[in-house]
Amino acid sequence: MRGRSSVPMLLLLGVACAQPPTRELEIAAARVDSARQQDAAVFAPDLFAEAESSLAEAQRLAASERNYLAAIQAAAHSTLRADEAFSRASSERIVVVRKLDRLLFELESLLEMAADRGATEKAPLELESLRARYDAIRAMADKRDLLAALAAGTALKPELVRLEERVRGG
């Protein structure tokens, strides 16, 4: 009885694999695109690269080799990896955005404290230069260049601390 039930399944699978896997390829491509929009290439690069590679393989298998079953499997793998990349990128992005928000608040506070304690009179060019760098970091954040903004802000913070301490002390 078991042998008979597998024959229709094999026939169904054979019929299903006789047509190009257009829907599977479209789903995989859409998931890869969603992961890309979530900056998965930045926040989950290995998973995203695997998703793109599997998608390209699925497209190649379907188009040039007409190996539709293998194309469906590669598309499924691409979809899985793209979903994982999307999830990881979403999580990592949230962490980076929170760190960046906190850092921008600290930098703005340090700039205000330095100005309030006399940096506008004692070190106006330095204060102006640091303010310009802060503005550039804020622009990076606005353009979604989050990791670069975080790195630049982290580098700016000790300089602002030193300026604030210098004008406070003397």
N, C-alpha and C positions, 0 to 999 in steps of 0.2 A: 504494500500500500504506500509506503514511504517513497519508493522509486517512482511511482506514478505521479505523485504530487510534485516531484521535483522537475518532471518533464515540462509541464506547463510553465513553471517558473523560468526554466532555461529558455523556453520559446519566447516568453514575455521579455526576458532580459535581452535576448537576441534581437527582438523587434525594437525594443527601446534603444538599443545601441546602434540600430541601423540609421537613425536620424542624427544629424549634428546636434551636439548638446548646447544649443543656443541659449536656452534659459539658464542652465548651470553656469555658463561662461558670463552671462549678463549679471547674475547674482554675485559671482566671485568678483567681477570688475567693480560692481557697485560697493561691495564691502571693502575692497582695497581702496577705492576712492574715499570712502568714509573714514578709513584709518588715516589716509593722507591728509584729509582736512583736519583731523585731530592732531596733526603733527607727529604721527607715529614714526616717521623717518628720523625725528629728533629724539623722541622720548621712548621709543621701543624699536630701535633700528634693526636688530637681528630678526625679530618677528616680522617686521614690515618687509624687510628684504626677502625673507622666505615666502611671504604672501605674494609679493610681486613676481618672484621667480617661478612659483608654482602656477600662477596665472599665465605667465608667458609660456610655460611648458604646456599647460592645458590648451592654450590657443594654437600652439604649434602642432600638438598632437591631433587636434580637431581639423586644422586646415590642411596641413601637408601630408600627414600620415593617415588621416581618416580613421585613427584608432580612437573611436568615440568612448569606449569604456575607460581606457586610460585617461582620456581627456576629462571625463566626468570625475574620476578619482583625483586627478590633479586639481581640478576646479574646487572640489570639496575640501581638499587640503588647503588651498589658497583661502577659501572662505573661513575655515577654522583659524588659520594663522592671522588673517586680517582682523577677525573678531577679537582674538587675543591681543593683537597689537593695539587695536582701538581701546580696549579696556585698560591695558597697561599705560598707554599714552594719556588716557583720561585721568587716571590716578596720579601719574607723575606730574602732569600739568597742574593739577590742583595743588600739589605740594609746592611746586615752583612758584605758582601765582601767589600763594600765601606767604612764602618766604620773601618774594619780591615786594609785595604790598607792605610787609612789616619793615623791610629794608628801606623802601622809599619814604615811609613815615619817619624812620630814624634819621635819614639823611636830611629831610626837610626840617626836622626839629633841630639838628645840629647846625644847619645853615641859619635858622632863626636865632638860635642861642648865640652863635658867633656874631651875628649882626647886632643883636641886643647888647652884647658885651663890648661893642666898640670896634668890630672888625671893619666896619664901613669907613672908619677914620684911620685905624692903625694898619690895616692891610687891605685896602680897597681893591687892588688889582688881583690879589690872591683870592679874595672872596668872590669877585666877579668871575674869575676863571673856574673856581669850584662850582659856582652857581650854573655856569654854562655847561659844565660836565654833567651836573645833576639834570639839567634840562634835556641834554642829549640822551641820558639814561631813561628818562621818562618817555621820550620819543621812541626809543627802542622798544620799551614795554608796550606803548600804544600800537606799534607796528607788529606786535606779537613775536618779537625777537627776544623771547623771555630769558633764555640761558645767557645770551650776550649781555642783556641788561643786568641780570643777577651778578655776573662776573664783574662788570664795570662798576656796579654799585658797591660790591664787596671791596673792590680796590679803592674806591673813593672814600669809604667810611673812615679809615685810619687817618687820612689826610685832613678830613673835616674835624675829627677828634683833636688832632694836634693843633689845628688853627684855633679851635674853640678854647683849648687849654692855654695856648699862648696868649690870646687876647684877654682871657679871664685872669691870668696870672700877672700880666704886666702891662 
